[in-house]
Amino acid sequence: QVQLVESGGGLVQAGGSLRLSCAASGSTSNINLMGWYRQAPDNQRDLVASITSGGNTNYADSVKGRFTISRVNAKNTVYLWMNSLKPEDTAVYYCFARRTGDRMYSWGNGTLVTVSS
């Protein structure tokens, strides 16, 4: 199994920035895909951004140009740099990872990001 631990959430004013980090441990060999989902109250969990081990990235339209995902494969760590934050970015952000050949994601416990107006 893969264990994921997120950090970096908090309270920030609109227009501000935060960086989220997620470190994987356990059975980390062959982790291909890592990234972030988010879930606001009374909403479904939606993809924010993902990155493959080769560096290919994918972003939700709502965060393109504001968020950047990066990854250090040697450390099994993924980052989410969030700039120009908006109140609608307020959510619990969940890190995920998927190993090559696995159908299921591993999930972190989530970190809360609150953006005040």
N, C-alpha and C positions, 0 to 999 in steps of 0.2 A: 504494500500500500504506500501511497504518497501522502505525506502530511504537509500541509500548507499553513504558514503563519503570516498574516498580514500586519502591517503597521503603517502609521502615517496619517490616519484620519484625524479629523478634528473640526473645529469651528473656524470659519474664515468669512470675511466680508466679500460681498459681490465684487468681482474684478480681481480678486486675489488669486493666490496659487497654493497648491499643495502637491506633495509627492507621496505616492503610496508605494510601499515595497511589499514583496511577497517572496518568502524563502521556502523552498521545497526541501524536504528531507525524507528519509526512508528509501523506498525503492525508486530512486530517481533516474536509473538508467533508462535510456530511450524515451525520455520525456520529449515529445515533439511539440505539442501545442500548449501554450500558456497564455493567460490573459485575465481579463476582468469582466464581470457582469455587475450590474447594480440593480437594486430593488428599492423603490420609494414606497412609502406607506400606501396600502390598497392598490398597488400596482404589481404587475408581473416582473419577473427577473429578466432583464434585457442585457444583451451583449453590449459592452462598451468598446473593448478593443481586444485584439488577440495578436499573437506573434508566434511564428514557427521557429524551430531551432535554426533554420536557415536565414531567419531575419525577415521573412515576409509578414507584413502587417495588414490588419483589417480594422476599420473603425466604423462605429455607428455614425450616421450622417450628423447627428446632433452634436458630436464632439469633434468632428474633423476641423483641423486648423487650430484647435484649442488644446487638445490632449495629445500626448506622445507616449507611446509604449516602447519600452526597451528591455533588453534582456542580457544577462551575463550567464552564458551557458555553464561555464566552469563553476559558478556559484549556485546554479539552479535557482536563480533569483530573477524576478521580473519586476519592473517598475512602471508606474503610471504617473507621468508628469501632467498635472492639470493646471492650466492657465486660464485667465479670463473667466473664472468660475461664475456661474449664475445660480440664483436660488433654485431653479429647476434641476440643478445637478445634485441637490440634496438627496441622499440615499445611503443605504448600506452597500458598500462595495465588496464584492466577493471575488477572491482570486480562484482560478481554476487551472488544472493541468491535466493533460491527457498523454499517456504513453502510446507510442507506436503500437498498433495492433489492439489496443484497448477500445472498447465502445463507450465506457463510462468515464465521466470526469471525476477527478478528485477535487474537493472544495475546501477552502478555508472557512473560518467561522465568521468572517466579515469584519469590516471596519466602517464606522459611521463617518460620513462627510456631511457637514451641515454648512450651508452657504446662506448667510443672512443678507437681507436687502438693505 
